[in-house]
Amino acid sequence: MAEQRRRLRSSTVVLGGMGVIAAALTSCGSEPDRRCVDRDSYSFANGYKIIADKNCTSSGSGSGSASSAKKRTSSGGRSTDAAWYYDADVTGRYADYGTFSRKEAVDRDGFGCSGSGSGGG
């Protein structure tokens, strides 16, 4: 019976280790999760309000710097300060605990992947 427990543990460790290796290999080249948010809409309780992706421009996606936010006027006449917000915790229509820096999001996602690959710009 002790032999069976030992096998179960070692197989669990092997499967868990394979999962970590798979995550490390796939996270290096993947793009970080991003949401288009209104920077002026921050609420301490909720975070930033998620808005339509068309409000954010994807120019300079390989630059690694925060996207330049420009005031855009929505159909209601209210201006929004739209920007990409990376790796945030999303709850409903709000995002929080992320970063506006794509480079920072990429650096904290992978297992030492920041030095590998080609950087744009």
C-alpha positions as CSV (number, residue, x, y, z in Angstrom):
1,M,0.0,0.0,0.0
2,A,2.9,2.4,0.7
3,E,4.3,1.5,-2.7
4,Q,1.0,2.6,-4.3
5,R,1.1,6.0,-2.5
6,R,4.6,6.6,-3.7
7,R,3.7,6.0,-7.3
8,L,0.8,8.3,-7.1
9,R,2.9,11.1,-5.7
10,S,5.7,10.7,-8.3
11,S,3.2,10.6,-11.2
12,T,1.6,13.7,-9.8
13,V,5.0,15.4,-9.6
14,V,5.8,14.4,-13.1
15,L,2.5,15.6,-14.5
16,G,2.8,18.9,-12.6
17,G,6.4,19.4,-13.8
18,M,5.3,18.8,-17.4
19,G,2.6,21.4,-17.0
20,V,5.2,23.9,-15.8
21,I,7.5,23.2,-18.7
22,A,4.6,23.5,-21.2
23,A,3.6,26.8,-19.7
24,A,7.1,28.1,-19.8
25,L,7.5,27.2,-23.5
26,T,4.2,28.6,-24.6
27,S,4.4,31.9,-22.6
28,C,7.6,33.1,-24.1
29,G,6.2,33.9,-27.5
30,S,2.6,34.8,-26.6
31,E,1.2,38.3,-26.5
32,P,0.0,39.5,-23.1
33,D,-3.8,39.8,-22.5
34,R,-4.9,43.3,-23.1
35,R,-8.1,45.4,-22.7
36,C,-8.9,48.8,-24.0
37,V,-9.7,51.0,-21.0
38,D,-10.6,54.6,-20.3
39,R,-7.8,56.0,-18.1
40,D,-10.1,58.7,-16.7
41,S,-12.6,56.2,-15.4
42,Y,-10.6,54.7,-12.5
43,S,-12.6,53.7,-9.5
44,F,-10.9,52.4,-6.3
45,A,-13.6,49.7,-5.9
46,N,-13.7,48.5,-9.6
47,G,-10.6,49.6,-11.5
48,Y,-10.7,51.0,-15.0
49,K,-13.8,50.8,-17.2
50,I,-13.3,48.6,-20.3
51,I,-14.3,50.3,-23.5
52,A,-14.4,49.2,-27.2
53,D,-11.1,48.1,-28.7
54,K,-11.7,50.6,-31.6
55,N,-10.9,53.4,-29.1
56,C,-7.3,52.1,-28.7
57,T,-4.7,52.2,-31.4
58,S,-2.3,49.3,-31.8
59,S,0.4,51.3,-33.4
60,G,3.8,50.5,-32.0
61,S,2.8,47.2,-30.5
62,G,6.4,46.0,-30.6
63,S,7.9,49.1,-29.1
64,G,7.5,47.9,-25.5
65,S,6.5,51.3,-24.2
66,A,3.1,52.4,-23.0
67,S,0.7,53.2,-25.8
68,S,0.3,56.8,-26.4
69,A,-3.2,57.8,-25.2
70,K,-5.0,60.5,-27.1
71,K,-8.2,62.1,-26.2
72,R,-11.0,60.8,-28.5
73,T,-14.5,62.0,-28.5
74,S,-17.1,59.3,-28.3
75,S,-20.6,59.6,-29.9
76,G,-22.0,61.1,-26.7
77,G,-19.5,64.1,-26.9
78,R,-17.6,62.9,-23.8
79,S,-13.8,62.5,-24.4
80,T,-12.1,59.4,-23.4
81,D,-8.4,58.8,-22.6
82,A,-8.2,55.3,-24.2
83,A,-5.2,53.1,-23.7
84,W,-4.3,49.4,-23.7
85,Y,-4.2,47.8,-20.2
86,Y,-2.2,44.6,-20.0
87,D,-2.6,41.5,-17.8
88,A,-5.4,42.9,-15.7
89,D,-7.9,41.1,-13.5
90,V,-11.2,41.5,-15.3
91,T,-14.5,41.6,-13.4
92,G,-17.5,42.4,-15.6
93,R,-16.8,45.6,-17.5
94,Y,-13.8,46.6,-15.3
95,A,-10.1,45.8,-15.3
96,D,-7.7,46.2,-12.4
97,Y,-4.2,45.3,-11.1
98,G,-2.7,45.4,-14.6
99,T,-0.1,47.7,-16.3
100,F,-0.2,50.1,-19.2
101,S,3.3,49.0,-20.2
102,R,3.4,46.1,-22.7
103,K,7.1,45.5,-22.0
104,E,6.4,45.1,-18.2
105,A,3.5,42.7,-19.0
106,V,5.8,40.6,-21.2
107,D,8.6,40.6,-18.6
108,R,6.4,39.5,-15.8
109,D,4.6,36.8,-17.7
110,G,7.3,34.5,-18.9
111,F,10.0,32.5,-17.1
112,G,13.0,34.6,-18.1
113,C,11.8,35.3,-21.6
114,S,12.5,39.0,-21.5
115,G,16.0,38.6,-23.0
116,S,15.0,36.2,-25.7
117,G,13.3,36.9,-29.0
118,S,13.5,40.0,-31.1
119,G,12.4,43.4,-29.9
120,G,10.9,45.9,-32.3
121,G,12.3,49.3,-32.6
